[in-house]
Amino acid sequence: MCTGVKINYPGGHVVGRTMDLEAPVDYNILYLPKGYPVAENLLGGYHHSQYKMLGVGFRNMDPLKDGVNEHGLIGITNDFGGFGLYDNKVDESKTNVSAFYFMNYILGNCQNIDEVLEVIPSIHLSSHDINGTKVITPIFHFMFTDAEGKCIVIEPFKKSLKVYENPYGIMTNAPKFSSHARLLETTFDRKNLDKFNGAKDLPGGYDPKSRFLKAYYLAQQTLDNRNSKNAFGNLYRVLSAVALPKGFIPNQKYHSYTYTVYLSAYDSQSKRLTIQVAESQTVFSFTFDNIKDLNERQVIYIPQTFTFQKIE
């Protein structure tokens, strides 16, 4: 599951996501400093970062599920179905990394989308290291935006990486991005969205295609994105509209429920990380300025209880 959304404001944009999981998992904010070993090198050793980054990870482990670096490059990971998408061996002529650490590698070593596009042909994603040992290989695709507002989606395709320009600022799950784009273009006249009867004809399901259409329409129809703060508020409303309440999608495999564990959102200009947990409507905020020691990896745990803000 999961839905990613980009909303523009004058001079910048905010990017957010729903983190939809089949069972509860511990998660936390993570700061990774410049020079940190951010990704395992499948040829041996580690790839180190050129830039510091801030994001959300699981179980106090280094791989980020979403994050921002010091230059305002923002990335999110979403599940993406398919078979035979990754090679089962390394390519010694390229930079070898697993899908598990790909997000970290990009945020740690690229300032903007142009640099991402430049480095992609030299990256090889493999499900095994140089010794033939299998590594953790989640089937992800990725959305990245930079401080200039450029937006792309990167998907595994026939053991390589395929890049799409993303004028919609939306990412959900499989099918491939081009299929979502075709459906959206045949559903909406993007130049005349006001002619579409959203209250009557907008899809109501939570499948990836429905969420892609719904998120795009709602994001485009939001008003009053005068600044970052307004855009954050509107973004969280859009994310809430495609979030999954806990309880209505049972998951027999894990004896749990598929639901939205958290919402997170980032600002391209201030590099601000914000997060809202499933148990509370409070939006927590964190920036690089909050880091006590910029040279050390740091983990920040998020309150998980419902809170009220008293009116004074």
C-alpha positions as CSV (number, residue, x, y, z in Angstrom):
1,M,0.0,0.0,0.0
2,C,1.2,3.6,0.7
3,T,0.5,6.9,-1.1
4,G,2.9,9.7,-1.8
5,V,1.7,13.3,-2.6
6,K,3.5,16.5,-3.6
7,I,1.8,19.9,-3.1
8,N,3.4,23.2,-4.3
9,Y,3.5,26.6,-2.7
10,P,5.2,29.8,-3.9
11,G,9.0,29.1,-3.9
12,G,8.8,25.5,-2.7
13,H,6.7,22.3,-2.1
14,V,5.9,19.8,0.6
15,V,6.0,16.0,0.0
16,G,4.2,13.5,2.2
17,R,3.3,9.9,2.4
18,T,1.1,7.4,4.1
19,M,3.0,4.4,5.6
20,D,0.5,1.5,5.2
21,L,1.6,-1.8,6.7
22,E,0.2,-5.3,7.2
23,A,1.1,-5.3,10.9
24,P,2.5,-2.9,13.5
25,V,6.2,-2.1,13.5
26,D,8.4,0.1,15.6
27,Y,9.6,3.2,13.8
28,N,11.6,6.3,14.6
29,I,13.2,9.5,13.3
30,L,16.8,8.9,12.2
31,Y,19.6,11.4,11.6
32,L,22.5,10.2,9.5
33,P,25.6,12.5,9.3
34,K,27.8,13.4,6.4
35,G,30.5,10.7,5.9
36,Y,28.3,7.9,7.5
37,P,28.3,4.4,6.0
38,V,24.7,4.8,4.8
39,A,24.5,1.7,2.5
40,E,26.1,-1.7,2.2
41,N,28.3,-2.1,-0.8
42,L,27.5,-5.5,-2.3
43,L,31.1,-5.7,-3.5
44,G,32.2,-5.4,0.1
45,G,32.3,-2.7,2.7
46,Y,30.0,0.3,2.7
47,H,29.0,3.3,0.6
48,H,29.5,6.5,2.6
49,S,27.4,9.7,2.4
50,Q,28.5,13.1,1.1
51,Y,25.5,14.8,2.7
52,K,23.6,14.6,6.0
53,M,20.0,13.3,6.0
54,L,17.0,13.1,8.2
55,G,14.1,10.6,7.8
56,V,12.0,7.8,9.2
57,G,13.2,4.2,9.6
58,F,12.1,1.0,11.2
59,R,13.4,-0.6,14.4
60,N,16.3,1.8,14.7
61,M,17.8,0.4,11.5
62,D,19.6,2.6,9.0
63,P,17.5,2.2,5.8
64,L,15.2,5.2,5.5
65,K,11.6,4.7,4.3
66,D,11.3,8.4,3.6
67,G,13.6,11.3,4.2
68,V,15.3,14.6,3.2
69,N,18.9,15.6,2.8
70,E,20.6,18.9,3.6
71,H,20.0,20.1,0.0
72,G,16.3,19.6,0.0
73,L,16.2,16.4,-2.0
74,I,13.3,14.4,-0.7
75,G,12.6,10.7,-1.2
76,I,9.9,8.1,-0.4
77,T,9.7,4.3,-0.8
78,N,6.6,2.4,-1.7
79,D,5.9,-1.3,-2.2
80,F,5.9,-2.3,-5.9
81,G,4.8,-5.8,-7.0
82,G,6.5,-7.9,-9.7
83,F,8.9,-10.8,-10.4
84,G,12.4,-11.0,-11.8
85,L,12.8,-7.2,-11.3
86,Y,16.3,-7.5,-9.7
87,D,19.4,-9.2,-10.9
88,N,20.6,-12.1,-8.7
89,K,24.2,-11.2,-9.1
90,V,26.4,-8.1,-8.9
91,D,27.8,-6.1,-11.7
92,E,31.4,-5.3,-10.8
93,S,31.5,-2.4,-13.4
94,K,28.9,-0.5,-11.4
95,T,28.0,0.8,-8.0
96,N,26.2,-2.2,-6.3
97,V,23.5,-1.7,-3.7
98,S,20.4,-3.5,-2.6
99,A,16.9,-2.0,-2.9
100,F,16.9,-1.9,0.9
101,Y,19.6,0.8,0.9
102,F,18.9,2.5,-2.4
103,M,17.1,5.4,-0.8
104,N,20.0,6.1,1.6
105,Y,22.5,6.0,-1.2
106,I,20.6,8.5,-3.3
107,L,19.9,11.0,-0.5
108,G,23.5,10.6,0.8
109,N,25.1,11.3,-2.5
110,C,22.9,13.5,-4.7
111,Q,22.0,17.2,-4.3
112,N,19.1,17.3,-6.8
113,I,17.2,15.4,-9.5
114,D,19.8,16.2,-12.2
115,E,22.4,14.4,-10.1
116,V,20.1,11.5,-9.5
117,L,19.5,11.1,-13.3
118,E,23.2,11.3,-13.8
119,V,24.1,8.6,-11.3
120,I,21.2,6.1,-12.1
121,P,22.9,4.5,-15.1
122,S,25.9,3.6,-12.9
123,I,23.8,1.9,-10.1
124,H,23.1,-1.8,-10.1
125,L,20.5,-3.3,-7.7
126,S,21.1,-6.9,-6.9
127,S,19.4,-9.5,-4.6
128,H,22.8,-11.1,-3.8
129,D,26.2,-9.8,-2.9
130,I,29.5,-10.6,-4.6
131,N,29.8,-13.9,-2.6
132,G,26.4,-15.0,-3.8
133,T,24.8,-14.5,-0.4
134,K,21.2,-13.3,-0.6
135,V,20.5,-9.8,0.9
136,I,17.3,-8.1,2.0
137,T,15.6,-7.1,-1.2
138,P,12.2,-5.4,-0.8
139,I,10.4,-4.7,-4.0
140,F,10.3,-0.9,-3.8
141,H,9.8,1.9,-6.2
142,F,10.8,5.4,-5.3
143,M,9.7,9.0,-5.7
144,F,12.2,11.9,-5.5
145,T,11.7,15.7,-5.6
146,D,14.3,18.4,-5.3
147,A,14.4,22.0,-4.0
148,E,13.7,23.3,-7.5
149,G,10.4,21.3,-7.7
150,K,11.5,18.5,-10.1
151,C,9.8,15.2,-9.4
152,I,10.6,11.7,-10.7
153,V,9.6,8.1,-10.0
154,I,12.2,5.3,-10.3
155,E,11.0,1.7,-10.8
156,P,12.8,-1.6,-11.1
157,F,12.3,-3.0,-14.6
158,K,13.9,-6.1,-16.2
159,K,16.9,-6.0,-13.8
160,S,17.5,-2.4,-14.4
161,L,16.0,1.0,-13.2
162,K,13.5,2.9,-15.2
163,V,12.9,6.6,-14.6
164,Y,9.7,8.5,-15.2
165,E,9.2,12.3,-15.0
166,N,6.3,12.8,-12.6
167,P,4.2,15.9,-13.4
168,Y,1.4,14.6,-11.2
169,G,3.4,14.5,-7.9
170,I,1.7,11.3,-6.9
171,M,2.9,7.7,-6.3
172,T,1.0,4.7,-5.0
173,N,1.8,1.0,-5.8
174,A,1.8,-1.4,-8.8
175,P,0.9,-1.3,-11.6
176,K,3.8,0.6,-13.2
177,F,3.8,4.4,-13.2
178,S,3.0,4.7,-16.9
179,S,-0.2,2.7,-16.3
180,H,-1.3,5.1,-13.6
181,A,-0.5,8.1,-15.9
182,R,-2.6,6.7,-18.8
183,L,-5.6,6.1,-16.5
184,L,-5.3,9.6,-15.0
185,E,-5.1,11.3,-18.4
186,T,-8.3,9.5,-19.5
187,T,-10.2,10.2,-16.3
188,F,-9.5,13.9,-16.0
189,D,-9.0,16.9,-18.2
190,R,-6.2,18.3,-16.2
191,K,-6.6,21.8,-17.6
192,N,-10.3,21.8,-16.6
193,L,-10.4,19.9,-13.3
194,D,-13.3,22.0,-12.1
195,K,-15.5,20.3,-14.7
196,F,-15.0,16.9,-13.0
197,N,-17.7,16.1,-10.4
198,G,-15.4,14.9,-7.6
199,A,-18.2,14.5,-5.1
200,K,-19.9,12.0,-7.3
201,D,-17.4,10.4,-9.6
202,L,-14.1,10.3,-7.6
203,P,-13.1,6.7,-6.9
204,G,-13.8,5.6,-3.4
205,G,-11.6,2.5,-3.1
206,Y,-8.2,2.0,-1.5
207,D,-6.6,0.1,-4.4
208,P,-3.5,1.7,-5.9
209,K,-5.3,3.0,-9.0
210,S,-8.1,4.6,-7.0
211,R,-5.7,6.2,-4.5
212,F,-3.6,7.6,-7.4
213,L,-6.6,9.3,-8.9
214,K,-8.1,10.5,-5.6
215,A,-4.8,11.9,-4.3
216,Y,-4.1,13.8,-7.5
217,Y,-7.5,15.3,-7.7
218,L,-7.6,16.3,-4.0
219,A,-4.0,17.7,-4.1
220,Q,-4.8,19.8,-7.2
221,Q,-8.0,21.1,-5.8
222,T,-6.6,22.3,-2.5
223,L,-6.6,26.1,-2.1
224,D,-4.7,28.7,-0.2
225,N,-1.2,27.1,-0.5
226,R,0.3,30.5,0.3
227,N,3.3,29.2,2.2
228,S,4.9,26.1,3.6
229,K,2.6,26.1,6.6
230,N,-0.6,26.3,4.5
231,A,0.7,23.6,2.2
232,F,1.5,21.2,5.1
233,G,-2.0,21.6,6.5
234,N,-3.6,20.9,3.1
235,L,-1.2,18.0,2.5
236,Y,-2.2,16.3,5.8
237,R,-5.8,16.6,4.8
238,V,-5.2,14.9,1.5
239,L,-3.1,12.2,3.1
240,S,-5.9,11.6,5.6
241,A,-8.3,11.1,2.8
242,V,-6.3,8.1,1.4
243,A,-5.1,6.7,4.8
244,L,-6.3,3.3,6.0
245,P,-8.1,3.2,9.4
246,K,-7.0,0.4,11.6
247,G,-9.6,-2.4,11.7
248,F,-11.4,-2.5,8.3
249,I,-8.8,-4.5,6.3
250,P,-8.1,-7.7,8.3
251,N,-4.8,-9.4,7.5
252,Q,-5.0,-13.2,8.3
253,K,-1.4,-13.8,7.5
254,Y,-0.1,-11.7,10.4
255,H,-3.3,-11.9,12.5
256,S,-3.5,-8.1,12.3
257,Y,-4.8,-5.4,10.1
258,T,-3.5,-3.5,7.1
259,Y,-3.6,0.2,8.2
260,T,-1.8,3.5,8.0
261,V,0.9,3.4,10.7
262,Y,2.0,6.9,10.2
263,L,1.8,10.0,7.9
264,S,5.0,11.9,7.2
265,A,5.7,15.1,5.3
266,Y,8.8,17.2,4.3
267,D,9.4,20.7,3.2
268,S,11.8,21.3,0.3
269,Q,13.1,24.6,1.6
270,S,13.3,24.3,5.4
271,K,14.1,20.6,5.1
272,R,11.6,20.1,7.9
273,L,10.4,16.6,8.8
274,T,6.9,16.2,10.2
275,I,5.1,13.1,11.3
276,Q,1.7,12.1,12.6
277,V,1.3,8.7,14.3
278,A,-1.8,6.5,13.9
279,E,-2.7,6.9,17.6
280,S,-2.8,10.7,17.6
281,Q,-3.7,13.7,15.4
282,T,-0.7,15.7,16.7
283,V,1.8,16.5,14.0
284,F,5.4,16.4,15.4
285,S,8.1,18.5,13.8
286,F,11.9,18.0,13.5
287,T,14.7,19.8,11.6
288,F,18.5,19.6,11.2
289,D,18.6,22.5,13.7
290,N,17.3,20.1,16.4
291,I,20.3,17.8,16.1
292,K,22.6,18.1,19.0
293,D,25.7,16.7,17.4
294,L,25.7,16.8,13.5
295,N,28.7,14.4,13.4
296,E,26.9,11.5,15.1
297,R,24.1,9.2,14.1
298,Q,21.0,10.0,16.2
299,V,17.7,8.3,16.8
300,I,14.6,10.2,18.0
301,Y,11.5,8.3,19.2
302,I,8.0,9.6,18.6
303,P,5.3,9.7,21.3
304,Q,2.6,7.1,20.5
305,T,-0.3,8.3,22.6
306,F,-3.2,10.5,21.8
307,T,-2.7,14.1,23.0
308,F,-4.9,17.2,23.4
309,Q,-3.8,20.8,22.9
310,K,-5.5,23.0,25.5
311,I,-7.0,26.2,24.3
312,E,-5.6,29.1,26.4
